[in-house]
């Protein structure tokens, strides 16, 4: 549905922002944190 698409887009943007924030501060730990965020939201690969 349209709502699901909008929600998914919002989540993707939020993850991208978190990813960028983490990478600029802790390049090595960024991947681990991103996986943790993905698992929390339930959209991890």
C-alpha positions as CSV (number, residue, x, y, z in Angstrom):
1,X,0.0,0.0,0.0
2,X,1.0,3.6,-0.3
3,X,1.3,4.0,3.5
4,X,3.7,1.0,3.7
5,X,5.8,2.5,0.9
6,X,6.0,5.9,2.7
7,X,6.8,4.2,6.0
8,X,9.6,2.1,4.3
9,X,11.0,5.2,2.6
10,X,11.0,7.0,6.0
11,X,12.8,4.1,7.6
12,X,15.4,3.9,4.8
13,X,16.1,7.7,5.2
14,X,16.4,7.3,8.9
15,X,18.9,4.5,8.6
16,X,20.9,6.4,6.0
17,X,21.1,9.3,8.4
18,X,22.2,7.1,11.3
19,X,24.7,5.4,9.0
20,X,26.2,8.7,7.9
21,X,26.3,9.9,11.5
22,X,28.0,6.8,12.8
23,X,30.5,6.6,9.9
24,X,31.7,10.2,10.4
25,X,32.5,9.4,14.0
26,X,33.5,5.7,14.3
27,X,34.3,4.2,10.9
28,X,35.2,0.8,12.3
29,X,32.3,0.4,14.7
30,X,29.8,1.8,12.2
31,X,28.9,-1.4,10.5
32,X,28.2,-3.2,13.8
33,X,25.9,-0.3,14.9
34,X,24.1,-0.2,11.6
35,X,23.4,-4.0,11.8
36,X,22.1,-3.4,15.3
37,X,19.8,-0.7,14.1
38,X,18.6,-2.8,11.2
39,X,17.8,-5.7,13.5
40,X,15.9,-3.5,15.9
41,X,13.7,-2.1,13.1
42,X,13.5,-5.5,11.4
43,X,14.8,-4.6,8.0
44,X,18.3,-6.1,8.3
45,X,19.3,-8.2,5.3
